[in-house]
C-alpha cells in the first residue's frame, strides 16, 4: 500500500454548518484527487485540531470511494510540497 499525502487549500469557516471547509488534495503515487472536506468544530477551535480533522475527512473520502464530488488533477507539472 502506498502512502497518501494530503494538502489543504482554501480553508474557510461556514457559520451556517458550524464547520471548517477546505479543498483537500490527496496524492497516492501519480494520482492526485481533490475532495471537498468539512470538519464540524467551533470557530475558536485550535488550528492543529481543525487541520487534523480536515485531513482525516479527506483520507476517509479517498479510501471509501463514495465521495459525491471529486476532481482529478493532471500531474504533468511537478507536485508542490506536501504535508504528511
N, CA, C and O atoms as a GROMACS GRO file, in nm:
protein
  336
    1UNK      N    1   0.084  -0.119   0.000
    1UNK     CA    2   0.000   0.000   0.000
    1UNK      C    3   0.088   0.124   0.000
    1UNK      O    4   0.182   0.134   0.079
    2UNK      N    5   0.059   0.218  -0.088
    2UNK     CA    6   0.138   0.340  -0.095
    2UNK      C    7   0.089   0.442   0.008
    2UNK      O    8  -0.024   0.437   0.054
    3UNK      N    9   0.179   0.534   0.040
    3UNK     CA   10   0.146   0.636   0.138
    3UNK      C   11   0.064   0.746   0.073
    3UNK      O   12   0.094   0.789  -0.038
    4UNK      N   13  -0.039   0.793   0.143
    4UNK     CA   14  -0.123   0.902   0.092
    4UNK      C   15  -0.075   1.033   0.152
    4UNK      O   16  -0.056   1.044   0.273
    5UNK      N   17  -0.056   1.130   0.067
    5UNK     CA   18  -0.017   1.263   0.112
    5UNK      C   19  -0.137   1.356   0.091
    5UNK      O   20  -0.207   1.346  -0.010
    6UNK      N   21  -0.161   1.444   0.187
    6UNK     CA   22  -0.277   1.534   0.182
    6UNK      C   23  -0.228   1.677   0.192
    6UNK      O   24  -0.142   1.710   0.274
    7UNK      N   25  -0.286   1.763   0.108
    7UNK     CA   26  -0.258   1.907   0.113
    7UNK      C   27  -0.390   1.981   0.116
    7UNK      O   28  -0.479   1.952   0.035
    8UNK      N   29  -0.405   2.076   0.207
    8UNK     CA   30  -0.529   2.153   0.219
    8UNK      C   31  -0.515   2.286   0.146
    8UNK      O   32  -0.410   2.350   0.150
    9UNK      N   33  -0.624   2.326   0.080
    9UNK     CA   34  -0.629   2.454   0.009
    9UNK      C   35  -0.757   2.526   0.050
    9UNK      O   36  -0.858   2.462   0.080
   10UNK      N   37  -0.753   2.657   0.052
   10UNK     CA   38  -0.871   2.741   0.073
   10UNK      C   39  -0.949   2.699   0.197
   10UNK      O   40  -1.069   2.671   0.188
   11UNK      N   41  -0.883   2.696   0.311
   11UNK     CA   42  -0.951   2.661   0.436
   11UNK      C   43  -1.038   2.780   0.477
   11UNK      O   44  -0.992   2.894   0.479
   12UNK      N   45  -1.162   2.752   0.509
   12UNK     CA   46  -1.256   2.856   0.550
   12UNK      C   47  -1.352   2.803   0.656
   12UNK      O   48  -1.347   2.687   0.694
   13UNK      N   49  -1.439   2.891   0.701
   13UNK     CA   50  -1.537   2.853   0.803
   13UNK      C   51  -1.677   2.885   0.752
   13UNK      O   52  -1.701   2.996   0.703
   14UNK      N   53  -1.769   2.790   0.764
   14UNK     CA   54  -1.907   2.809   0.725
   14UNK      C   55  -1.991   2.818   0.852
   14UNK      O   56  -2.015   2.716   0.917
   15UNK      N   57  -2.036   2.939   0.891
   15UNK     CA   58  -2.110   2.953   1.016
   15UNK      C   59  -2.247   2.885   1.014
   15UNK      O   60  -2.299   2.848   1.119
   16UNK      N   61  -2.305   2.868   0.896
   16UNK     CA   62  -2.435   2.801   0.887
   16UNK      C   63  -2.424   2.655   0.930
   16UNK      O   64  -2.514   2.602   0.994
   17UNK      N   65  -2.314   2.590   0.893
   17UNK     CA   66  -2.292   2.449   0.928
   17UNK      C   67  -2.209   2.434   1.056
   17UNK      O   68  -2.197   2.324   1.109
   18UNK      N   69  -2.153   2.545   1.106
   18UNK     CA   70  -2.060   2.542   1.220
   18UNK      C   71  -1.947   2.445   1.189
   18UNK      O   72  -1.913   2.359   1.271
   19UNK      N   73  -1.888   2.459   1.069
   19UNK     CA   74  -1.785   2.366   1.024
   19UNK      C   75  -1.679   2.439   0.944
   19UNK      O   76  -1.706   2.537   0.875
   20UNK      N   77  -1.558   2.388   0.954
   20UNK     CA   78  -1.449   2.433   0.868
   20UNK      C   79  -1.457   2.355   0.738
   20UNK      O   80  -1.490   2.236   0.738
   21UNK      N   81  -1.427   2.421   0.628
   21UNK     CA   82  -1.432   2.357   0.496
   21UNK      C   83  -1.301   2.385   0.424
   21UNK      O   84  -1.236   2.486   0.449
   22UNK      N   85  -1.264   2.295   0.333
   22UNK     CA   86  -1.141   2.312   0.256
   22UNK      C   87  -1.144   2.221   0.135
   22UNK      O   88  -1.219   2.123   0.130
   23UNK      N   89  -1.062   2.255   0.036
   23UNK     CA   90  -1.033   2.162  -0.072
   23UNK      C   91  -0.913   2.082  -0.026
   23UNK      O   92  -0.810   2.138   0.013
   24UNK      N   93  -0.926   1.951  -0.030
   24UNK     CA   94  -0.817   1.864   0.015
   24UNK      C   95  -0.766   1.781  -0.102
   24UNK      O   96  -0.841   1.703  -0.160
   25UNK      N   97  -0.641   1.799  -0.135
   25UNK     CA   98  -0.580   1.724  -0.245
   25UNK      C   99  -0.508   1.602  -0.186
   25UNK      O  100  -0.419   1.616  -0.101
   26UNK      N  101  -0.547   1.485  -0.232
   26UNK     CA  102  -0.487   1.360  -0.187
   26UNK      C  103  -0.404   1.304  -0.301
   26UNK      O  104  -0.454   1.286  -0.412
   27UNK      N  105  -0.276   1.277  -0.274
   27UNK     CA  106  -0.187   1.220  -0.375
   27UNK      C  107  -0.147   1.081  -0.331
   27UNK      O  108  -0.097   1.060  -0.220
   28UNK      N  109  -0.169   0.987  -0.418
   28UNK     CA  110  -0.130   0.849  -0.393
   28UNK      C  111  -0.056   0.803  -0.519
   28UNK      O  112  -0.117   0.766  -0.619
   29UNK      N  113   0.076   0.806  -0.511
   29UNK     CA  114   0.155   0.779  -0.630
   29UNK      C  115   0.136   0.893  -0.729
   29UNK      O  116   0.140   1.010  -0.689
   30UNK      N  117   0.116   0.864  -0.858
   30UNK     CA  118   0.099   0.970  -0.957
   30UNK      C  119  -0.044   1.027  -0.961
   30UNK      O  120  -0.067   1.128  -1.029
   31UNK      N  121  -0.137   0.966  -0.891
   31UNK     CA  122  -0.277   1.010  -0.893
   31UNK      C  123  -0.299   1.120  -0.790
   31UNK      O  124  -0.263   1.105  -0.674
   32UNK      N  125  -0.359   1.233  -0.836
   32UNK     CA  126  -0.391   1.344  -0.746
   32UNK      C  127  -0.539   1.375  -0.759
   32UNK      O  128  -0.587   1.414  -0.865
   33UNK      N  129  -0.612   1.357  -0.649
   33UNK     CA  130  -0.756   1.383  -0.646
   33UNK      C  131  -0.786   1.489  -0.541
   33UNK      O  132  -0.722   1.494  -0.436
   34UNK      N  133  -0.885   1.574  -0.571
   34UNK     CA  134  -0.924   1.681  -0.480
   34UNK      C  135  -1.066   1.654  -0.432
   34UNK      O  136  -1.156   1.626  -0.512
   35UNK      N  137  -1.086   1.663  -0.300
   35UNK     CA  138  -1.216   1.638  -0.238
   35UNK      C  139  -1.258   1.762  -0.158
   35UNK      O  140  -1.172   1.831  -0.103
   36UNK      N  141  -1.388   1.790  -0.149
   36UNK     CA  142  -1.435   1.895  -0.060
   36UNK      C  143  -1.448   1.838   0.081
   36UNK      O  144  -1.536   1.755   0.107
   37UNK      N  145  -1.363   1.880   0.171
   37UNK     CA  146  -1.362   1.827   0.308
   37UNK      C  147  -1.430   1.927   0.401
   37UNK      O  148  -1.422   2.048   0.382
   38UNK      N  149  -1.497   1.873   0.503
   38UNK     CA  150  -1.554   1.959   0.607
   38UNK      C  151  -1.537   1.892   0.742
   38UNK      O  152  -1.538   1.770   0.754
   39UNK      N  153  -1.520   1.976   0.845
   39UNK     CA  154  -1.498   1.928   0.980
   39UNK      C  155  -1.573   2.019   1.076
   39UNK      O  156  -1.544   2.138   1.085
   40UNK      N  157  -1.670   1.961   1.148
   40UNK     CA  158  -1.750   2.041   1.241
   40UNK      C  159  -1.670   2.071   1.367
   40UNK      O  160  -1.624   1.982   1.438
   41UNK      N  161  -1.655   2.201   1.393
   41UNK     CA  162  -1.583   2.248   1.512
   41UNK      C  163  -1.618   2.395   1.530
   41UNK      O  164  -1.653   2.463   1.434
   42UNK      N  165  -1.610   2.445   1.653
   42UNK     CA  166  -1.639   2.587   1.674
   42UNK      C  167  -1.530   2.674   1.612
   42UNK      O  168  -1.418   2.629   1.590
   43UNK      N  169  -1.565   2.797   1.585
   43UNK     CA  170  -1.471   2.890   1.523
   43UNK      C  171  -1.346   2.910   1.609
   43UNK      O  172  -1.240   2.944   1.556
   44UNK      N  173  -1.357   2.890   1.739
   44UNK     CA  174  -1.245   2.910   1.830
   44UNK      C  175  -1.159   2.786   1.849
   44UNK      O  176  -1.072   2.784   1.936
   45UNK      N  177  -1.181   2.682   1.770
   45UNK     CA  178  -1.105   2.556   1.783
   45UNK      C  179  -0.958   2.579   1.748
   45UNK      O  180  -0.925   2.665   1.668
   46UNK      N  181  -0.872   2.499   1.810
   46UNK     CA  182  -0.728   2.504   1.780
   46UNK      C  183  -0.705   2.468   1.633
   46UNK      O  184  -0.768   2.376   1.580
   47UNK      N  185  -0.615   2.540   1.567
   47UNK     CA  186  -0.591   2.518   1.425
   47UNK      C  187  -0.538   2.378   1.397
   47UNK      O  188  -0.579   2.316   1.298
   48UNK      N  189  -0.450   2.328   1.480
   48UNK     CA  190  -0.395   2.193   1.459
   48UNK      C  191  -0.506   2.088   1.465
   48UNK      O  192  -0.504   1.991   1.389
   49UNK      N  193  -0.602   2.107   1.555
   49UNK     CA  194  -0.717   2.016   1.569
   49UNK      C  195  -0.802   2.020   1.442
   49UNK      O  196  -0.846   1.916   1.394
   50UNK      N  197  -0.824   2.139   1.388
   50UNK     CA  198  -0.904   2.156   1.267
   50UNK      C  199  -0.834   2.093   1.147
   50UNK      O  200  -0.897   2.022   1.068
   51UNK      N  201  -0.705   2.117   1.133
   51UNK     CA  202  -0.629   2.061   1.020
   51UNK      C  203  -0.632   1.909   1.026
   51UNK      O  204  -0.654   1.844   0.924
   52UNK      N  205  -0.611   1.852   1.144
   52UNK     CA  206  -0.616   1.706   1.159
   52UNK      C  207  -0.752   1.652   1.118
   52UNK      O  208  -0.761   1.550   1.050
   53UNK      N  209  -0.860   1.720   1.160
   53UNK     CA  210  -0.995   1.677   1.124
   53UNK      C  211  -1.022   1.684   0.975
   53UNK      O  212  -1.082   1.592   0.919
   54UNK      N  213  -0.977   1.791   0.911
   54UNK     CA  214  -0.996   1.805   0.767
   54UNK      C  215  -0.916   1.700   0.690
   54UNK      O  216  -0.965   1.644   0.592
   55UNK      N  217  -0.795   1.673   0.735
   55UNK     CA  218  -0.712   1.572   0.668
   55UNK      C  219  -0.771   1.432   0.687
   55UNK      O  220  -0.768   1.350   0.594
   56UNK      N  221  -0.823   1.403   0.806
   56UNK     CA  222  -0.888   1.273   0.829
   56UNK      C  223  -1.011   1.258   0.740
   56UNK      O  224  -1.036   1.150   0.686
   57UNK      N  225  -1.088   1.366   0.725
   57UNK     CA  226  -1.205   1.363   0.638
   57UNK      C  227  -1.164   1.333   0.494
   57UNK      O  228  -1.227   1.251   0.428
   58UNK      N  229  -1.060   1.399   0.446
   58UNK     CA  230  -1.014   1.376   0.309
   58UNK      C  231  -0.967   1.233   0.290
   58UNK      O  232  -0.998   1.170   0.188
   59UNK      N  233  -0.892   1.181   0.386
   59UNK     CA  234  -0.846   1.042   0.375
   59UNK      C  235  -0.964   0.945   0.374
   59UNK      O  236  -0.964   0.847   0.300
   60UNK      N  237  -1.064   0.973   0.457
   60UNK     CA  238  -1.183   0.886   0.460
   60UNK      C  239  -1.256   0.889   0.326
   60UNK      O  240  -1.295   0.785   0.274
   61UNK      N  241  -1.275   1.009   0.269
   61UNK     CA  242  -1.341   1.019   0.139
   61UNK      C  243  -1.263   0.944   0.032
   61UNK      O  244  -1.322   0.880  -0.055
   62UNK      N  245  -1.132   0.953   0.038
   62UNK     CA  246  -1.049   0.887  -0.062
   62UNK      C  247  -1.055   0.735  -0.048
   62UNK      O  248  -1.070   0.664  -0.148
   63UNK      N  249  -1.045   0.685   0.075
   63UNK     CA  250  -1.047   0.540   0.098
   63UNK      C  251  -1.182   0.479   0.068
   63UNK      O  252  -1.191   0.369   0.012
   64UNK      N  253  -1.289   0.549   0.104
   64UNK     CA  254  -1.423   0.493   0.089
   64UNK      C  255  -1.464   0.478  -0.057
   64UNK      O  256  -1.540   0.387  -0.091
   65UNK      N  257  -1.415   0.566  -0.143
   65UNK     CA  258  -1.453   0.561  -0.284
   65UNK      C  259  -1.597   0.604  -0.307
   65UNK      O  260  -1.650   0.587  -0.417
   66UNK      N  261  -1.661   0.661  -0.205
   66UNK     CA  262  -1.801   0.702  -0.218
   66UNK      C  263  -1.820   0.853  -0.210
   66UNK      O  264  -1.926   0.901  -0.170
   67UNK      N  265  -1.719   0.927  -0.246
   67UNK     CA  266  -1.731   1.073  -0.242
   67UNK      C  267  -1.826   1.119  -0.351
   67UNK      O  268  -1.816   1.074  -0.466
   68UNK      N  269  -1.918   1.207  -0.316
   68UNK     CA  270  -2.014   1.259  -0.414
   68UNK      C  271  -1.945   1.345  -0.520
   68UNK      O  272  -1.989   1.353  -0.634
   69UNK      N  273  -1.836   1.408  -0.479
   69UNK     CA  274  -1.769   1.502  -0.568
   69UNK      C  275  -1.619   1.486  -0.550
   69UNK      O  276  -1.569   1.482  -0.438
   70UNK      N  277  -1.546   1.478  -0.662
   70UNK     CA  278  -1.400   1.479  -0.656
   70UNK      C  279  -1.348   1.530  -0.790
   70UNK      O  280  -1.417   1.524  -0.891
   71UNK      N  281  -1.227   1.580  -0.787
   71UNK     CA  282  -1.163   1.637  -0.905
   71UNK      C  283  -1.030   1.567  -0.926
   71UNK      O  284  -0.951   1.556  -0.831
   72UNK      N  285  -1.003   1.521  -1.046
   72UNK     CA  286  -0.874   1.459  -1.078
   72UNK      C  287  -0.786   1.568  -1.138
   72UNK      O  288  -0.823   1.630  -1.238
   73UNK      N  289  -0.669   1.589  -1.078
   73UNK     CA  290  -0.577   1.689  -1.130
   73UNK      C  291  -0.473   1.623  -1.219
   73UNK      O  292  -0.426   1.513  -1.192
   74UNK      N  293  -0.438   1.693  -1.325
   74UNK     CA  294  -0.336   1.645  -1.417
   74UNK      C  295  -0.201   1.659  -1.348
   74UNK      O  296  -0.171   1.762  -1.289
   75UNK      N  297  -0.120   1.554  -1.356
   75UNK     CA  298   0.009   1.558  -1.286
   75UNK      C  299   0.126   1.575  -1.382
   75UNK      O  300   0.228   1.509  -1.367
   76UNK      N  301   0.111   1.664  -1.483
   76UNK     CA  302   0.220   1.686  -1.576
   76UNK      C  303   0.320   1.789  -1.525
   76UNK      O  304   0.431   1.801  -1.578
   77UNK      N  305   0.283   1.864  -1.423
   77UNK     CA  306   0.376   1.959  -1.363
   77UNK      C  307   0.426   1.903  -1.230
   77UNK      O  308   0.361   1.816  -1.173
   78UNK      N  309   0.540   1.950  -1.180
   78UNK     CA  310   0.592   1.895  -1.056
   78UNK      C  311   0.497   1.921  -0.940
   78UNK      O  312   0.435   2.027  -0.931
   79UNK      N  313   0.487   1.824  -0.852
   79UNK     CA  314   0.398   1.834  -0.736
   79UNK      C  315   0.453   1.936  -0.637
   79UNK      O  316   0.575   1.947  -0.621
   80UNK      N  317   0.364   2.011  -0.569
   80UNK     CA  318   0.409   2.107  -0.466
   80UNK      C  319   0.452   2.033  -0.340
   80UNK      O  320   0.439   1.911  -0.330
   81UNK      N  321   0.503   2.108  -0.245
   81UNK     CA  322   0.543   2.048  -0.116
   81UNK      C  323   0.420   1.994  -0.045
   81UNK      O  324   0.312   2.054  -0.049
   82UNK      N  325   0.436   1.879   0.020
   82UNK     CA  326   0.325   1.811   0.086
   82UNK      C  327   0.343   1.806   0.236
   82UNK      O  328   0.455   1.809   0.287
   83UNK      N  329   0.231   1.799   0.306
   83UNK     CA  330   0.232   1.774   0.450
   83UNK      C  331   0.194   1.628   0.468
   83UNK      O  332   0.094   1.581   0.413
   84UNK      N  333   0.271   1.557   0.544
   84UNK     CA  334   0.243   1.414   0.562
   84UNK      C  335   0.131   1.391   0.660
   84UNK      O  336   0.095   1.276   0.688
   0.00000   0.00000   0.00000
